[in-house]
Amino acid sequence: MLPDNVNVEDVIRIVPGSLREKVRDKSGSTSYPGLPSRYTLHWVKAYVDGLPVEDFCTDEDEYNDCGAGGYSSTAVTVKKHFWTGGAIQT
């Protein structure tokens, strides 16, 4: 989370033309069997000031209502994100 006095446009610069999209349709949902689902994933290449040079991971702790199944009822089940960086080929 960025501090309130930091403008996101000053920290993140998306490479023009780098947006990629993948749409995945599924015939059923674990939570709602028989309900068709559509997932749209988006990728961009970006320069982000202040990130570590080495790979790192972040733990999402904003979902504190994790039940016995180990997941939040209000979020997707991803709790840890793995980040990798490197030179962007433009």
Distance bins in CASP14 RR format, pairs under 12 A and 6 or more apart:
PFRMAT RR
TARGET T0000
AUTHOR 0000-0000-0000
RMODE 2
METHOD distances of the structure
MODEL  1
1 8 0 0 0 0 0 1 0 0 0 0 0
1 11 0 0 0 0 0 1 0 0 0 0 0
1 58 0 0 0 0 0 1 0 0 0 0 0
1 60 0 0 0 0 0 1 0 0 0 0 0
1 61 0 0 0 0 0 1 0 0 0 0 0
1 62 0 0 0 0 1 0 0 0 0 0 0
2 8 1 0 0 1 0 0 0 0 0 0 0
2 9 0 0 0 0 0 1 0 0 0 0 0
2 10 0 0 0 0 1 0 0 0 0 0 0
2 11 1 0 0 1 0 0 0 0 0 0 0
2 12 0 0 0 0 1 0 0 0 0 0 0
2 48 0 0 0 0 0 1 0 0 0 0 0
2 49 0 0 0 0 0 1 0 0 0 0 0
2 50 0 0 0 0 0 1 0 0 0 0 0
3 10 0 0 0 0 0 1 0 0 0 0 0
3 11 0 0 0 0 0 1 0 0 0 0 0
5 11 0 0 0 0 0 1 0 0 0 0 0
6 12 0 0 0 0 0 1 0 0 0 0 0
6 49 0 0 0 0 1 0 0 0 0 0 0
6 50 0 0 0 0 0 1 0 0 0 0 0
7 13 0 0 0 0 0 1 0 0 0 0 0
7 49 0 0 0 0 0 1 0 0 0 0 0
8 14 0 0 0 0 0 1 0 0 0 0 0
8 46 0 0 0 0 0 1 0 0 0 0 0
8 48 0 0 0 0 1 0 0 0 0 0 0
8 49 0 0 0 0 0 1 0 0 0 0 0
9 46 0 0 0 0 0 1 0 0 0 0 0
9 47 0 0 0 0 0 1 0 0 0 0 0
9 48 0 0 0 0 0 1 0 0 0 0 0
9 49 0 0 0 0 0 1 0 0 0 0 0
10 47 0 0 0 0 0 1 0 0 0 0 0
10 48 0 0 0 0 0 1 0 0 0 0 0
10 49 1 0 0 1 0 0 0 0 0 0 0
10 50 0 0 0 0 0 1 0 0 0 0 0
11 46 0 0 0 0 1 0 0 0 0 0 0
11 47 0 0 0 0 1 0 0 0 0 0 0
11 48 1 0 0 1 0 0 0 0 0 0 0
11 49 1 0 1 0 0 0 0 0 0 0 0
11 50 1 0 0 1 0 0 0 0 0 0 0
11 51 0 0 0 0 1 0 0 0 0 0 0
12 44 0 0 0 0 1 0 0 0 0 0 0
12 45 0 0 0 0 0 1 0 0 0 0 0
12 46 1 0 1 0 0 0 0 0 0 0 0
12 47 1 0 0 1 0 0 0 0 0 0 0
12 48 1 0 1 0 0 0 0 0 0 0 0
12 49 1 0 0 1 0 0 0 0 0 0 0
12 50 0 0 0 0 0 1 0 0 0 0 0
12 51 0 0 0 0 1 0 0 0 0 0 0
13 44 0 0 0 0 0 1 0 0 0 0 0
13 45 0 0 0 0 1 0 0 0 0 0 0
13 46 1 0 0 1 0 0 0 0 0 0 0
13 47 1 0 1 0 0 0 0 0 0 0 0
13 48 1 0 0 1 0 0 0 0 0 0 0
13 49 0 0 0 0 1 0 0 0 0 0 0
13 88 0 0 0 0 0 1 0 0 0 0 0
13 90 0 0 0 0 0 1 0 0 0 0 0
14 20 0 0 0 0 0 1 0 0 0 0 0
14 42 0 0 0 0 0 1 0 0 0 0 0
14 43 0 0 0 0 0 1 0 0 0 0 0
14 44 1 0 1 0 0 0 0 0 0 0 0
14 45 1 0 0 1 0 0 0 0 0 0 0
14 46 1 0 1 0 0 0 0 0 0 0 0
14 47 0 0 0 0 1 0 0 0 0 0 0
14 48 0 0 0 0 1 0 0 0 0 0 0
14 88 0 0 0 0 0 1 0 0 0 0 0
14 90 0 0 0 0 0 1 0 0 0 0 0
15 43 0 0 0 0 0 1 0 0 0 0 0
15 44 1 0 0 1 0 0 0 0 0 0 0
15 45 1 0 1 0 0 0 0 0 0 0 0
15 46 1 0 0 1 0 0 0 0 0 0 0
15 47 1 0 0 1 0 0 0 0 0 0 0
15 48 0 0 0 0 0 1 0 0 0 0 0
15 87 0 0 0 0 0 1 0 0 0 0 0
15 88 1 0 0 1 0 0 0 0 0 0 0
15 89 0 0 0 0 1 0 0 0 0 0 0
15 90 1 0 0 1 0 0 0 0 0 0 0
16 44 0 0 0 0 1 0 0 0 0 0 0
16 45 0 0 0 0 1 0 0 0 0 0 0
16 46 0 0 0 0 0 1 0 0 0 0 0
16 47 0 0 0 0 0 1 0 0 0 0 0
16 88 0 0 0 0 0 1 0 0 0 0 0
16 90 0 0 0 0 1 0 0 0 0 0 0
17 43 0 0 0 0 0 1 0 0 0 0 0
17 44 0 0 0 0 1 0 0 0 0 0 0
17 45 0 0 0 0 1 0 0 0 0 0 0
17 46 0 0 0 0 0 1 0 0 0 0 0
17 88 0 0 0 0 0 1 0 0 0 0 0
17 90 0 0 0 0 1 0 0 0 0 0 0
18 42 0 0 0 0 0 1 0 0 0 0 0
18 43 1 0 0 1 0 0 0 0 0 0 0
18 44 1 0 1 0 0 0 0 0 0 0 0
18 45 1 1 0 0 0 0 0 0 0 0 0
18 46 1 0 0 1 0 0 0 0 0 0 0
18 47 0 0 0 0 0 1 0 0 0 0 0
18 88 0 0 0 0 1 0 0 0 0 0 0
18 89 0 0 0 0 1 0 0 0 0 0 0
18 90 0 0 0 0 1 0 0 0 0 0 0
19 40 0 0 0 0 0 1 0 0 0 0 0
19 41 0 0 0 0 0 1 0 0 0 0 0
19 42 1 0 0 1 0 0 0 0 0 0 0
19 43 1 0 0 1 0 0 0 0 0 0 0
19 44 1 0 1 0 0 0 0 0 0 0 0
19 45 0 0 0 0 1 0 0 0 0 0 0
19 46 0 0 0 0 0 1 0 0 0 0 0
20 40 0 0 0 0 0 1 0 0 0 0 0
20 41 0 0 0 0 1 0 0 0 0 0 0
20 42 1 0 0 1 0 0 0 0 0 0 0
20 43 1 0 1 0 0 0 0 0 0 0 0
20 44 1 0 0 1 0 0 0 0 0 0 0
20 45 0 0 0 0 1 0 0 0 0 0 0
21 39 0 0 0 0 0 1 0 0 0 0 0
21 40 1 0 0 1 0 0 0 0 0 0 0
21 41 1 0 0 1 0 0 0 0 0 0 0
21 42 1 0 1 0 0 0 0 0 0 0 0
21 43 1 0 0 1 0 0 0 0 0 0 0
21 44 0 0 0 0 1 0 0 0 0 0 0
22 38 0 0 0 0 0 1 0 0 0 0 0
22 39 0 0 0 0 1 0 0 0 0 0 0
22 40 1 0 0 1 0 0 0 0 0 0 0
22 41 1 0 1 0 0 0 0 0 0 0 0
22 42 0 0 0 0 1 0 0 0 0 0 0
22 43 1 0 0 1 0 0 0 0 0 0 0
23 37 0 0 0 0 0 1 0 0 0 0 0
23 38 1 0 0 1 0 0 0 0 0 0 0
23 39 1 0 0 1 0 0 0 0 0 0 0
23 40 1 0 1 0 0 0 0 0 0 0 0
23 41 1 0 0 1 0 0 0 0 0 0 0
23 42 0 0 0 0 0 1 0 0 0 0 0
24 36 0 0 0 0 0 1 0 0 0 0 0
24 37 0 0 0 0 1 0 0 0 0 0 0
24 38 1 0 0 1 0 0 0 0 0 0 0
24 39 1 0 1 0 0 0 0 0 0 0 0
24 40 1 0 0 1 0 0 0 0 0 0 0
24 41 1 0 0 1 0 0 0 0 0 0 0
25 35 0 0 0 0 0 1 0 0 0 0 0
25 36 1 0 0 1 0 0 0 0 0 0 0
25 37 1 0 0 1 0 0 0 0 0 0 0
25 38 1 0 1 0 0 0 0 0 0 0 0
25 39 1 0 0 1 0 0 0 0 0 0 0
25 40 0 0 0 0 0 1 0 0 0 0 0
26 32 0 0 0 0 0 1 0 0 0 0 0
26 33 0 0 0 0 0 1 0 0 0 0 0
26 34 0 0 0 0 1 0 0 0 0 0 0
26 35 0 0 0 0 1 0 0 0 0 0 0
26 36 1 0 0 1 0 0 0 0 0 0 0
26 37 1 0 1 0 0 0 0 0 0 0 0
26 38 1 0 0 1 0 0 0 0 0 0 0
26 39 1 0 0 1 0 0 0 0 0 0 0
27 33 0 0 0 0 1 0 0 0 0 0 0
27 34 1 0 0 1 0 0 0 0 0 0 0
27 35 0 0 0 0 1 0 0 0 0 0 0
27 36 1 0 0 1 0 0 0 0 0 0 0
27 37 0 0 0 0 1 0 0 0 0 0 0
27 38 0 0 0 0 0 1 0 0 0 0 0
28 34 1 0 1 0 0 0 0 0 0 0 0
28 35 1 0 1 0 0 0 0 0 0 0 0
28 36 1 0 0 1 0 0 0 0 0 0 0
28 37 1 0 1 0 0 0 0 0 0 0 0
28 38 0 0 0 0 0 1 0 0 0 0 0
28 39 0 0 0 0 0 1 0 0 0 0 0
29 35 1 0 1 0 0 0 0 0 0 0 0
29 36 0 0 0 0 1 0 0 0 0 0 0
29 37 1 0 1 0 0 0 0 0 0 0 0
29 38 0 0 0 0 0 1 0 0 0 0 0
29 39 0 0 0 0 0 1 0 0 0 0 0
30 37 0 0 0 0 1 0 0 0 0 0 0
30 71 0 0 0 0 0 1 0 0 0 0 0
30 76 0 0 0 0 0 1 0 0 0 0 0
30 77 0 0 0 0 1 0 0 0 0 0 0
31 37 0 0 0 0 1 0 0 0 0 0 0
31 71 0 0 0 0 0 1 0 0 0 0 0
31 73 0 0 0 0 1 0 0 0 0 0 0
31 76 0 0 0 0 0 1 0 0 0 0 0
31 77 0 0 0 0 0 1 0 0 0 0 0
37 76 0 0 0 0 0 1 0 0 0 0 0
39 76 0 0 0 0 1 0 0 0 0 0 0
41 76 0 0 0 0 0 1 0 0 0 0 0
44 88 0 0 0 0 0 1 0 0 0 0 0
45 85 0 0 0 0 0 1 0 0 0 0 0
45 86 0 0 0 0 0 1 0 0 0 0 0
45 87 0 0 0 0 0 1 0 0 0 0 0
45 88 1 0 1 0 0 0 0 0 0 0 0
45 89 0 0 0 0 1 0 0 0 0 0 0
45 90 1 0 0 1 0 0 0 0 0 0 0
46 83 0 0 0 0 0 1 0 0 0 0 0
46 85 0 0 0 0 0 1 0 0 0 0 0
46 86 0 0 0 0 0 1 0 0 0 0 0
46 88 0 0 0 0 1 0 0 0 0 0 0
46 90 0 0 0 0 0 1 0 0 0 0 0
47 85 0 0 0 0 0 1 0 0 0 0 0
47 86 0 0 0 0 0 1 0 0 0 0 0
47 87 0 0 0 0 0 1 0 0 0 0 0
47 88 1 0 0 1 0 0 0 0 0 0 0
47 90 0 0 0 0 0 1 0 0 0 0 0
48 83 0 0 0 0 1 0 0 0 0 0 0
48 85 0 0 0 0 1 0 0 0 0 0 0
48 86 0 0 0 0 0 1 0 0 0 0 0
48 88 0 0 0 0 0 1 0 0 0 0 0
50 56 0 0 0 0 0 1 0 0 0 0 0
50 85 0 0 0 0 0 1 0 0 0 0 0
51 58 0 0 0 0 0 1 0 0 0 0 0
51 83 1 0 0 1 0 0 0 0 0 0 0
51 84 0 0 0 0 0 1 0 0 0 0 0
51 85 1 0 0 1 0 0 0 0 0 0 0
51 86 0 0 0 0 1 0 0 0 0 0 0
52 58 0 0 0 0 0 1 0 0 0 0 0
52 83 0 0 0 0 1 0 0 0 0 0 0
52 84 0 0 0 0 0 1 0 0 0 0 0
52 85 0 0 0 0 1 0 0 0 0 0 0
52 86 0 0 0 0 0 1 0 0 0 0 0
53 83 0 0 0 0 0 1 0 0 0 0 0
53 84 0 0 0 0 0 1 0 0 0 0 0
53 85 0 0 0 0 1 0 0 0 0 0 0
53 86 0 0 0 0 1 0 0 0 0 0 0
53 87 0 0 0 0 0 1 0 0 0 0 0
54 83 0 0 0 0 1 0 0 0 0 0 0
54 84 0 0 0 0 1 0 0 0 0 0 0
54 85 0 0 0 0 1 0 0 0 0 0 0
54 86 0 0 0 0 0 1 0 0 0 0 0
55 81 0 0 0 0 0 1 0 0 0 0 0
55 82 1 0 0 1 0 0 0 0 0 0 0
55 83 1 0 0 1 0 0 0 0 0 0 0
55 84 1 0 1 0 0 0 0 0 0 0 0
55 85 1 0 0 1 0 0 0 0 0 0 0
55 86 0 0 0 0 1 0 0 0 0 0 0
56 80 0 0 0 0 0 1 0 0 0 0 0
56 81 0 0 0 0 1 0 0 0 0 0 0
56 82 1 0 0 1 0 0 0 0 0 0 0
56 83 1 0 1 0 0 0 0 0 0 0 0
56 84 0 0 0 0 1 0 0 0 0 0 0
56 85 0 0 0 0 1 0 0 0 0 0 0
57 78 0 0 0 0 0 1 0 0 0 0 0
57 79 0 0 0 0 0 1 0 0 0 0 0
57 80 1 0 1 0 0 0 0 0 0 0 0
57 81 1 0 0 1 0 0 0 0 0 0 0
57 82 1 0 1 0 0 0 0 0 0 0 0
57 83 1 0 0 1 0 0 0 0 0 0 0
57 84 0 0 0 0 1 0 0 0 0 0 0
58 78 0 0 0 0 0 1 0 0 0 0 0
58 79 0 0 0 0 1 0 0 0 0 0 0
58 80 1 0 0 1 0 0 0 0 0 0 0
58 81 1 0 1 0 0 0 0 0 0 0 0
58 82 0 0 0 0 1 0 0 0 0 0 0
58 83 1 0 0 1 0 0 0 0 0 0 0
59 78 0 0 0 0 0 1 0 0 0 0 0
59 79 1 0 0 1 0 0 0 0 0 0 0
59 80 1 0 1 0 0 0 0 0 0 0 0
59 81 0 0 0 0 1 0 0 0 0 0 0
59 82 0 0 0 0 0 1 0 0 0 0 0
59 83 0 0 0 0 0 1 0 0 0 0 0
60 66 0 0 0 0 0 1 0 0 0 0 0
60 71 0 0 0 0 0 1 0 0 0 0 0
60 72 0 0 0 0 1 0 0 0 0 0 0
60 74 0 0 0 0 0 1 0 0 0 0 0
60 75 1 0 0 1 0 0 0 0 0 0 0
60 76 0 0 0 0 1 0 0 0 0 0 0
60 77 0 0 0 0 0 1 0 0 0 0 0
60 78 1 0 0 1 0 0 0 0 0 0 0
60 79 1 0 1 0 0 0 0 0 0 0 0
60 80 1 0 0 1 0 0 0 0 0 0 0
60 81 1 0 0 1 0 0 0 0 0 0 0
61 72 0 0 0 0 0 1 0 0 0 0 0
61 75 0 0 0 0 0 1 0 0 0 0 0
61 79 0 0 0 0 1 0 0 0 0 0 0
61 80 0 0 0 0 0 1 0 0 0 0 0
61 81 0 0 0 0 0 1 0 0 0 0 0
62 72 0 0 0 0 1 0 0 0 0 0 0
62 74 0 0 0 0 1 0 0 0 0 0 0
62 75 0 0 0 0 1 0 0 0 0 0 0
62 79 0 0 0 0 1 0 0 0 0 0 0
63 70 0 0 0 0 1 0 0 0 0 0 0
63 71 0 0 0 0 1 0 0 0 0 0 0
63 72 1 1 0 0 0 0 0 0 0 0 0
63 73 0 0 0 0 1 0 0 0 0 0 0
63 74 1 0 0 1 0 0 0 0 0 0 0
63 75 1 0 1 0 0 0 0 0 0 0 0
63 76 0 0 0 0 1 0 0 0 0 0 0
63 77 0 0 0 0 1 0 0 0 0 0 0
63 78 0 0 0 0 0 1 0 0 0 0 0
63 79 1 0 0 1 0 0 0 0 0 0 0
64 70 0 0 0 0 0 1 0 0 0 0 0
64 72 0 0 0 0 1 0 0 0 0 0 0
64 73 0 0 0 0 0 1 0 0 0 0 0
64 74 0 0 0 0 1 0 0 0 0 0 0
64 75 0 0 0 0 0 1 0 0 0 0 0
64 79 0 0 0 0 0 1 0 0 0 0 0
65 71 0 0 0 0 1 0 0 0 0 0 0
65 72 1 0 1 0 0 0 0 0 0 0 0
65 73 1 0 0 1 0 0 0 0 0 0 0
65 74 1 0 0 1 0 0 0 0 0 0 0
65 75 0 0 0 0 1 0 0 0 0 0 0
66 72 1 0 1 0 0 0 0 0 0 0 0
66 73 0 0 0 0 1 0 0 0 0 0 0
66 74 0 0 0 0 0 1 0 0 0 0 0
66 75 0 0 0 0 1 0 0 0 0 0 0
66 77 0 0 0 0 1 0 0 0 0 0 0
66 79 0 0 0 0 1 0 0 0 0 0 0
67 73 1 0 0 1 0 0 0 0 0 0 0
67 74 0 0 0 0 0 1 0 0 0 0 0
67 75 0 0 0 0 0 1 0 0 0 0 0
67 77 0 0 0 0 0 1 0 0 0 0 0
69 77 0 0 0 0 1 0 0 0 0 0 0
69 79 0 0 0 0 0 1 0 0 0 0 0
70 77 0 0 0 0 1 0 0 0 0 0 0
70 79 0 0 0 0 1 0 0 0 0 0 0
71 77 1 0 1 0 0 0 0 0 0 0 0
71 78 0 0 0 0 1 0 0 0 0 0 0
71 79 1 0 0 1 0 0 0 0 0 0 0
72 78 0 0 0 0 0 1 0 0 0 0 0
72 79 0 0 0 0 1 0 0 0 0 0 0
END
